[in-house]
Amino acid sequence: MPLSSPASDRHERHVVLIGLMGTGKTSVGRRVAMCLGRTFLDSDAQVEAGTGRTVREIFESDGEAAFRVLEAEALAEALARPEPAVIAAAGGVVLDPANRQRLRTLATAVWLRADPSLLTSRITSGDHRPLLDDDPLTMLQRMHEERSSLYDEVAEGRVVDVGSSIEEAVDGVLGLIS
């Protein structure tokens, strides 16, 4: 696949869902993939399968920086697949400039956006979200402030405001990529 594709070939590109944790990237991504007849990939699941450890275990034993390296590798591997897929990217994938470049050139990124207070009502820290252990709302607000411009940069205006309905989000994504 060439490093960049014309806008008319967007339907042949990978679709990558980006956004904060809890926005529904996995749930929406599975349904979008089914609608498009594509493979669905979740970068957190790829990291966990590749390492045999949970995201929490990686954070606790190796730290966030090590996880970010694994996250970048998972994204690069997913984007290297020859057949277009739907990919749910880890929330922090946009923190790395190389990942942002990959997203701009190899994929059609769609930002699933939601207010942090809505996300707090949807998620708990659990094994999968070690960054939310102490104060989920404050952490999500901070991430929103730090990452919004980065999500916007790679989504190039392709934004779906996530509400309560997965179906509406799926319809929004499909409308943006068709």
N, C-alpha and C positions, 0 to 999 in steps of 0.2 A: 504494500500500500504506500503511495507517495506520502511525503511529509505533510502536504497540504492538499486539500481537495476543494474544488469550487463549490460554492453554495448550492448549486443544483445537484451535487452529488451527496448532500447531507444525509439522504436516506441510506446511503451505502457506508456511512461512517459509524463508528461505535457511538452509542449514546451513553454518556456518563452523567449520572445523577450526583450532584454535589449539594452540600448544605450541612448544617449543624446536625449533631446526633439527635435522633428522635423526630426528624422531619418526615420519616417514612420512606427513605431511599430504598430500603430493602423491600418493603411491602409494595410500594409503587413500582419499583424496578422489576420485580417478578411478574407483575401484571402487564407492564409495558412489553417485556420480553415475550410473554405469551401472545399478546396481540400482534406483535411483529414477527412472530415465529423465529425468534432469536434465542441464543444461549444467554442465560443470566449469570453474572458473576458478582460476588460481594467481596470487596477487597479485604475486609476484616476476616471473613471466613477463609479467604486464600492465605492470609498470614497465619491464622491459627492452624490450618491444615498443613502448611509448609513447615511450621516450627513444632507442631505437636503441643503447643502451649496456648493458653487463652491470652487475650489482650492484657488482662489484669496481670497474669503471671509475667508477661514480657515487661510491662511497666515496673512491676515490683522487683524483678531480678536484674533487668538490664537498663531500665530507665526509659523516659519518653523519647530521647534522641535515638536510641536503638530501635524503638518501635517505628519512628518516622522513616528510618532507612528501610525497614521491612515493608512499610506502607508504600514507599516509592517503588520498590522492586515489584510489589504486587500490581501496582498500577501499570508499570512499564510492561510487565508480562501480559497483562490483560489487553493492553493496547497493541501489542505485537501480534495478537491473534489475527489470522488472515480473514476470517469471517466476522462481519460486524456483530457485536454483542451489545447487550445492555449491562452496564456496570454501575453498581452502587459503590461509590468511592468513600473511603473513610473521611470523616468530617474535617480532619486536619490536612488532607492531601494538598490543599491550596497553599499551605505555608511554605512549601518548597518551590522556588522559582523554576526549577527544572520540570517539576510536575505541572505547573501552570503552562509552561511552553508545550509540553506533551498534550495537555488537554486542548489547547488552542489549535494545534496543528494536526492532531490525530483523531479528534473526537468532536462530537456535538455535545457540549456540556449544557445541562439544564439545572438551574439552581432551584432547589426546593426550599422555599423561604418560609419561616414561621417566627412569630414573636417568642422570645425566650420564656415568657410566662406560660404560654400554651405548651411549650415543650416540657417545662417542669411538671405540668400536670400529666403528661404522657409517660414520662420515664422515671426510672429509679436507677440508682448507681449500679447495683448488681455486679456480676462478674465482668460484664462487657464494657462498663463505663467508669473506669478508675478515676478519671478527672472530676467526676461529680460527687465524690465521697463526702466532702465537707459541707458545701453550700451550693447545691445544684443551681438555684436561680442566679446567684451572683456569678458563678462560673459560666453559665450559659450566656448571661448578659455580656460578660467580658469577651467571650469567644465571638459573640455576634458583632461587637464593636471592632475586634481585631480582624475578623475574617470577611466581613460583608463586602468591603471593597475588592477583596481578592476573588470571592465568589462571582461578583459582578464582572470583574475583568475577564474571567474565562467563560462565563455564560453568555457574554455579548448580548445582553438583553433578553435572553431566554430564561424567564423567571416564572415559576408557578408558586403563587402564595397558597400555602398549605393550610387548609381549615380542618374540619372534622371528617371530611369524606375522602377516602382513598380513591373512590371512583372519579371524583372531580379532579383530583391531582393527576390520575392516569389520563383522563381526557385532556387536561391541560398540557401534559407532556406530549401526548400524541399530536395535539394541535400545533405545537411549536416545532415539531420535527418533520411534519409532513410537507 
